Amino acid sequence: MRFAAPACSSCVDAPARAPDSSKSSTSPHSFLPLKRAQPETQVASFFRYNRNRRGLMPAPIIGITSGRTLSKDQVVTISLSEKYTESIQRAGGIPVILPSTLDDSELFDLFERLDGFLLTGGGDIDPAIFNGTPHPNVYGIDHARDFLEIELVRYATHNQIPFLGICRGMQVINVALGGTLFTDISAQLPDAERHDLYPNIPRNKIAHVVSIHKDSLLSNLAGVTKLSVNSLHHQALDAIPPILQPVAHSADDLVEAVELKDHAFGLGVQWHPEWLVESQANQAIFRGLVEAARDHK
């Protein structure tokens, strides 16, 4: 697989040139000579400043997984909330969207070019993958996405590449490494609180507080052991493989975050911090991923 070349600077609208007095120029397409000694543009200044600020180190490239939706006119479309890409950019990384339709050779060719990964939220993992209990509320199964994300987690785990999983992303981490899920909280854990609050309340609405283990990576990033979060999920972690350490829980004792043992940065959170970036603690999660990816370069 090859990356598409970036758009060339000549594609930007050029300034109009005045007619050359030495020639007859009634043509409306006459232009001023290009001036090369122009003051630095704001964009160029921004990139120069950031390159100098980072000691000429390029920003880490973070691969972000995506979903697929069917448009009204029946076109399959790659879908991803801008909140994810904005959060990575705000933290200093460069987001690259990963389509779920890559074949094996393209997949690993691309993986090798990236400095870190973000596994995003979305529909449910096929319960057959982890011998889960079927339930009518299971939705949005995408086998191609399941395959890509499971391979991504195993690749990043084996190669010590930093990665973050959000909501479905945390569940994929658990399943990829040998764990299982409750396929529907309300059906299998009737005493648990309600966790699938959207669309009844906005995505950025605080739903509950999670308790974070004191000496965890997450608590070091967030700087707190109690964090107010949103809640947009109807599934939860059940069996957790030994390679993962639960590091945050809700009041009803559901696992809200896990960390990969003996790994520089392998973190999964059940809530959606990309909707809560006004919170320094939540934005710190993305900064942690980007900084770990920069160290890995």
ABEGO torsion letter per residue (X at the ends): XBBBBBBBAAABBBBBBBBBAABBBABAABBBBBBABBBBBAAAAAAAAAAAAAGGBBBBBBBBBBBBBBBAAGBBBBBBBAAAAAAAAAAGBBBBBBBAABBAAAAAAAAAABABBBBBBEBBBBAAAAGBBBBAABBGBBAAAAAAAAAAAAAAAAAGBBBBBBEAAAAAAAAAAGBBBBABAAAABAABBBABAOAABBAABBABBBBBBAABAAAAAAGBABBBBBBABABBBBBBBAABBBABBBAAGBBABBBBBGBABBBBBABBAAAAAABAAAAAAAAAAAAAAAAAX
